């Protein structure tokens, strides 16, 4: 993306549209009928939730870690194979810090426009305050604003690009990111064991301690016509693992389940964890990333924080040799994460079209 220094069209903040009092959304945000959240051909599954897994057994006390139980490993393995999504509770990240982070970011998005605009991003790195994914001119846009920042590797960590206001924001980002990285590392060990690999296998494939980690804070303003648009179009995450801190009071995340969509009901102080495309490639599709999208609300805004735990950007990622057999040959060619994520950064979210297209290259 180094050649793309600016967006193809003037950036319009979705929050400003919402707060202007419009009764109809601009055509730029109206999805094709097949992609709208209310159509009969994509029914909703009600009274079903993604698996909820208690990680309390991972700690001896005072967040001192210990090995996972067979039950915890089995629950995570089944969730990864069957859903690609699960929620974790008693995970070791400070619940008070989680709540403070969410509210600090809500406060950020309600700052005066000029206080936010100083952090406006570009498609070169996406870091900062943004309102679109993809650089295709005339593309249909999502009903959301966001803030994207890097945490790892440390050479990309630039505190000047982290919001100065609210005053506690930078300190909270640092501590929150540290704790979520630790949780991600514990999950990586369990995924490795469940694949029959040494517990440090996936972590080493990601670059050991030199991994990539970034935070995207999503702000979904109230929308006068939520049946015509989406807060985030259907996609699978391009990275390794995603740990989402959702809005506790306003559901919005939907996960594809067959031909239907399941609206996730957030559990208080839980993280929603999902498998990304890089994990699908490494596991040779034993674990699969799953399409998901975000619906919006006419009465309430939403704030969520997505933490992406990714491979080091220049390491080739390919199916683990231990998971390749004569009956199950390697499904994907080797590719670095830098090469892979150019697709979504150029074209925006497009279902699972990218990872599935790799199979045709074999």
N, C-alpha and C positions, 0 to 999 in steps of 0.2 A: 504493500500500500504506500510505499515511500513516494511514488509519483503523484499521489492523490492528496493535494494539500487543502482542497476545499470541496464543499458539497456542490452537486450539480445545479441546485436551485436554492433560493433563499430559505433558511431554516425558520419554520414557524413553531413556536412552543405550544404544545397541545394544552398545557395548563392555561395559557392565555386565551385560547379558543373557548375552553370550558368556562372560564370566569367571565367571558364577555357576554354571556347570557344567550348565546345562539340556541335556536330551537331545532335546527337541522345541521348535521355535520357536513363539512365540505366534501365534495365528491372524491377528493384525494384519499379519504379514509373509508370510503364505502367498499366493502369487500364484494367479490363476485358471489352470486347466490350460493354456489356450492361450498363456499368457505365461511358463510355466516353462521353464527352460533345457534340460530333458531330453526334451521331447516329440518324437515322431517327425515330426510335421508341420512342425517347424522344424529341418531337419537342419543339422549342422555341416559346414563345408567344411574338410578337413584338408590339411596340407602346402601351404597357400597363404598368402601373406602380402601385406599391402598394399605398394605400391611403396616402395623405399628410394632416396633421392636424396642424392648427395654434393654439398655446397655448397662444397667446398674451393676451387673455382675462383672463388668470389666474393671471395677475399682475396688481395692481393698478398703479404702476409706480416705477421706480428704483428697479425693481425686488421684490417689496413688494407683497407677494402672497395674493390671495383672492380665493373664491370658484369658481369652474368651472361652465360655463353656460350649459343650457340644450343642446344646439347645440354641444358643445365640448364633453359632456358626450355621446351623441348619436353617434357622429362620431367615438369616440374611441370604443364604444360598437360594432358598426357595423364592424369596422376594426378587432377587436379581434375575433368576431364570424365568419366573412367571409374570412379573410386572415390570421390571426395570426401574421401579420406584418403591420407596418405603419411607416411613417416618421413624426417627429415633428419638427416644426420651431418655432422661438420666444419662446423658452423653458426655458430661464433664465440662461443657462450656457453661460459664456463669449465666444463669437465667436473668439476673438483674442487668448484667451487661448487654444481653440480647435485647431486652426491652428498652434500655437506654439508647442503644444504637438505632433501633427502629424509630424512636421518637425524635432523636437528634436529626435524622435524615428527613423526617416529616417536617421538622422545623426548617431545615435547609430549603426545602422546596417551597415553603411559604415566605421565604425572604423576598425583599423587593427584587424585581427583575434584574436591575443593574448589579446587584450583589452576586447573582448566579451567573450572569452573562460573562463576567471576567474569567470564568472557567470553561467557556464554550469550547467544544471539541472540534476536531477535524477528522476526516476519514483516514488520515495518515496513521494514527495510532488508536483512535477512538477514545483516548483518555480525556476525561472531563465531562462536562455537562452537555448532553445530547438529546436529540429528538427523532433520530431515524437510524435504521440499519440499512446498509446497502447504498450503492451510488448510481443506480440506474435511474436516469432521468425519466420523470413521469410515472414512477412506480407508485402503487397503492401503498399508503403508509399505515402504521399502527397507531392506536390511540394511547400514546404513552410518551413520557419524558424519562430520562435516566441519567445516572452519573456512573462513569466507569473509571476505575483506577487500578494500578498495578501494586501488588505487594511483594511478589517474588518473580524472578530473581532480584536480589537486592540492588543490582545495577540499574534496574528499571524503577525502583522505588523512589519517587520524588515527592517529598512532603509538601513542596510548594504547589503541587497540583491537587493536594487534598484540601477540602474546604477549610478556610480559616474560621468560618462561622457555621454553626454555633461554636462557642469557644472551646467546648470539650470534645469536638468532633475528631480532631486529629489524634488525640490521645486514645479515644475509644476505638478508632479504626485500627490502631497499632495493636492494642491488647486483644480486641475481638479477632483480628486476623491471625494473631499468634495462636490463640486457643483453637480456632477452626482448623488451622493447618495441623495442629496436634491431633485433633479428632480425625481428620482426613487420613493421616498416617496410620492410625489404628484401624480404620476401615479398610485401607489398602492391604494391611496384613491379613485381615479376615478374608478378603476376596482372594488373595493369593492361596491361602490354605484351602479354601473351598474349591479352587481349580486344581488342587493336587500339586501345588508348587511350593517351594520354600517361602516362608512368610515374608521375606524381603524381596521376592522376585519382582513383583510389579513396581515396587518403589525404585528398584535399580533400573528397570526399564524406563521409568519416568525421569531418571537422572540422579537418583539418590536424594541427597539433601538439596540439590541444585534444580528444583522443579519450578514450574510456573504457577503462580497463584494470583488471581485478580478478583475484584469485587464489582458487581454491577448492581446499583440500587435503582429499583424500578418505581416510578411514580405514575399511577393510573388515575388521572383526574375523572371527575364525574362526566358522564357522557349522555347527551340528550336522546341518542338513538343507539343504545347498546346492542340492539338486535341486528344492526347493519355492519358492525365493525368488530375488531378484536384489539385488546391491549397489546398482545404479542401473537403474531401469526404462528401457525403450526410449524414445529421444527423439532429436531433432536439436537442436543447440545454437542458441539464439535469436540469438546475436550475430554477429560478423563472422568472426573466425578464432579457433581454439582451438589452443594449443600445450600438449600434455600431456607431462609428465615421468612416465613410468610406473614402477611397481615393476619393477626389472630381473629379479627372481628368480621372481616369481609372476604369470603371465599372468592377465588377467581381462577386458580390453576385448574386446568382440565387435562387429563391424561387419556391418551387413546387406548381403548381396550377392544381389540377386534375392530369392528366397524362402528363402535360407539365411543362416547366420551364420558369419562367419570370425573365429576367435580370433586376435588380433594377437600375434605373437611379438616382444617388444621387443628392439631392437638396443641394446647398451651405449652409453650417453652420447648417445642419439638423442632427439629430440623427435618425438612423433606429432602431425601437423598435420591439422586438418580444417576444411572449409568450414562456416560457420554460415548460418543463415537470412537474415541481412542481406546476405551476399554473394550468396546465391541471388536475392534481390530485385534488388539492384543490377545483377547480370549478366543479368537477365531470364531466369533459369533456364538460362543456358549452363553455369554451374557450379551444382551442386545440393548442398545439405546432405544428409547421409546419416544414417539411423537407426543408433544404436549403443546398447549396454547393457553392464552389468558383471555378470559372474558372481562368485560367492564360493566360498570354499574351506573344507573342513572341517579341514584340517591347518595352514594358514598364514594369517596376516593379510596385508593388502596396504596400501601407502601410495602414493598418486599425487597429483600436483600439476597442476591444470588452470588455465592462464593464458588469460583471455579478453580478446581485443583487439576492442573494440567501437566503434561510432559514438558521437559525442557524443550524449547521451541526448535532446536536444530538437531535433535536426536531422531533418526529414522525409527518409525513405529511400524511394526509388522506382527503378524501372528506369532505367538511364542512357539519355538520349535517343538517344545514338549507337548503342545496341543495340536500338532499337525501329524496326521497319520495317513495311511494309504486310503482309508475309508473316509477321512475328513481332511482333504488337502487344504493348503493355505488358501483362504478366500480373498485375501487383499494383498496388494503390492505394498512394499515399504514406502513410507512418505513421512516427512517431518511435519510437526504440528504447524510450523510457520507456513508450509506449502498448503496444508489442509485448510486452515482457517481463512485463507484468502477468499474461498468460495462464499462463505456466509458474509464476510465483510464487503464483498463486491455485490452479491446478488440479494443479500438479506435472507431471512428465514424461508426455507423452501421444503418443509416436511423432512423426509429422510432421503431426498433425492441424491445428496452428495455421497453418503456412505454406501448406498445401494449401487450407485454408478460405478464404484470402484470394482465391484465384482465382475462387471462386464469387460474390465480391462485384462482379466486373467486369460 
